[in-house]
Amino acid sequence: MDDVTFAVLGTGGIGRRTLEVSQHKDGLTPVAACDRNGIAVDHDGLDVGELLAATEGNVASEHAGNAPSGDDTRTDGGTAVKRHGEGAGVVASEQARPTETPIQDVIDESAAIDAVLLALPNLTHDFIPRTAERFAEAGYEGVLVDVLKRSRVIGMLDERADLFEESGITFVCGAGATPGFLTGAAALAAQSFVEVDEVEIWWGVGLKSGYEDNRGTVREDIAHLDGYDIESARELSDAEIEAIVDDHDGVIEFEDMEHADDVLLERAGICDAADVTVGGILDVRSDEKPTTTTVRVTGRTFDGERGTNTFQLDDATSMAANVNGPALGYLKTAVRMNRVGDYGVFGPADLLPVF
Amino acid sequence: MDDVTFAVLGTGGIGRRTLEVSQHKDGLTPVAACDRNGIAVDHDGLDVGELLAATEGNVASEHAGNAPSGDDTRTDGGTAVKRHGEGAGVVASEQARPTETPIQDVIDESAAIDAVLLALPNLTHDFIPRTAERFAEAGYEGVLVDVLKRSRVIGMLDERADLFEESGITFVCGAGATPGFLTGAAALAAQSFVEVDEVEIWWGVGLKSGYEDNRGTVREDIAHLDGYDIESARELSDAEIEAIVDDHDGVIEFEDMEHADDVLLERAGICDAADVTVGGILDVRSDEKPTTTTVRVTGRTFDGERGTNTFQLDDATSMAANVNGPALGYLKTAVRMNRVGDYGVFGPADLLPVF
């Protein structure tokens, strides 16, 4: 497909890895990246190598005014990563400049940007919808993609569907690994069936070397443990998070997670949300996956048989590979849709063959 | 999605099973079906139950003038199915009438038809492109879907892409099981990787009860055996086909098949056609699958790991389920694309997230 220019809002683990993966893909040109303190823009294409080298282990996530978060970003956790002071975050790159209005700055450049990845995984629940609204109100005509995991955000985006359609925005929500890649796999695996009884999504993540970069994700996962929710998990101090991790010897198993896969599959007409179960095992002390990521779709065929189709990811594929490859895949598809005037709010399963 | 009206050209095994599967799907209304001798049209929706009951074991495939085939249809093989004389094929249905120009009759009705499935698997290699051309020349604005397996047909369709785009046609080619469902699975499984080294598609089909209905498919498969090609397989008599089947005790294994999956994956930018291998085992004496249908995609991740993602179909899912469900899924997606003005020629992998 033709060249696609894109921006990344947020240069934490997901944002930076997306920039990196895009270098291996055809037809993708990253032209802007921002965090709460700075922005780098080059419409001819950012020098991703320089930007990554300058910001690796250097994430700006301090609480600030008009910043990508607007949330208590202690939730990004950790002390090993430089997060404050001069040169924190993207401004450490020679391509970047400081700004107090990073999102507005991207919006100001957006006429020349085909797609914007909202790589802001751990913010207040209405932050992504509100940010998208700002793009729409500025008349942005292009693609927005998020990698959120929260079911309730999708309803908030749907409420704004008219606004996005009027502006000319194609919004793909929940386009990471799960929801995202595995939601898509479930949607495709369902095609053998005329009725889907059950979708089981089971993931394994080994996150030793990526732990510092992905503390926000770990905190979000902890919100799914018995006795916690998103709010209480956000209040935990880093030491409390570490204590929970220690209690589990670094290996935490999750069952019946409230993941957005369920609403995204129901939304695409594949099954009831209640028929979707999501669980997995996170190991923060090893890069080996503690279990094999597997999607099982059980259904009934038109000729009366019952069966289970299966999709499995190789244990050698990292969380980062399975988040960022699919995110960029969905982004490119969304640009294709956007260019022919297909606007609105879509989940990953909506970008797969219709059930 | 909104209601989709569709027609089926050809009421052999694939055409009839597609009509049947559509009854289990939301938003699909079959409004026309034809074979070489007759056509049934009802824009309010065909009575599929009546049509299937009337035509089951009754396939019109005699050589005839202006007929869906125009080919030597001995290739459809078999003697157990009623194929000639009064009441052969779709005209046995009380909804149908005889015609000598079935394709033209569908074209004449096509302003009210969203999509046409070309369920004509075993014809001369340019028959589908020529038929599509007739729809385009008549100004058809809608979807055409085929379930072909032949690589060279795709090039012929591509040559006509401008004509389709001018008319307003969205053409999806090779949208059955393989190519089709499994091509899509390979395209999705590739998303973990930045470079795909190898795609292995391996299928199992148990076709005892469906054998009579699918002799054309069996003959096409035989064309992939050592010492045969499409032309020589077409020349085989039914007795010679039976002798080959007997020689293999009813279980025929295929290696390195020249299937369209390779060109369809290359076309979508996922890997080189040469990196795709297709093989499988056909058992015409059992409905149990002789081997599990599996897609393996091996590639390299952005972070330097090599892995193999896997997609497996349950042995309980029949060939018919895995052809017709996906065909209708791709058809519905194509209607969605067509309605927003996305025209041209697409393979199944083009309807998956972009690689």
Interface residues (C-beta under 8 A of the other chain):
Chain A: M1 R17 E20 V21 H24 K25 D26 F181 G184 A185 L188 A189 Q191 S192 F193 V194 E195 G269 T301 F302 D303 E305 R306 G307 T308 N309 T310 F311 Q312 L313 D314 D315 A316 T317 S318 A320 A321 N322 N324 G325 P326 G329 Y330 K332 T333 R336 M337 V340 G341 D342 P348 L351 L352 P353 V354 F355
Chain B: M1 R17 E20 V21 H24 K25 D26 F181 G184 A185 L188 A189 Q191 S192 F193 V194 E195 G269 T301 F302 D303 E305 R306 G307 T308 N309 T310 F311 Q312 L313 D314 D315 A316 T317 S318 A320 A321 N322 N324 G325 P326 G329 Y330 K332 T333 R336 M337 V340 G341 D342 P348 L351 L352 P353 V354 F355
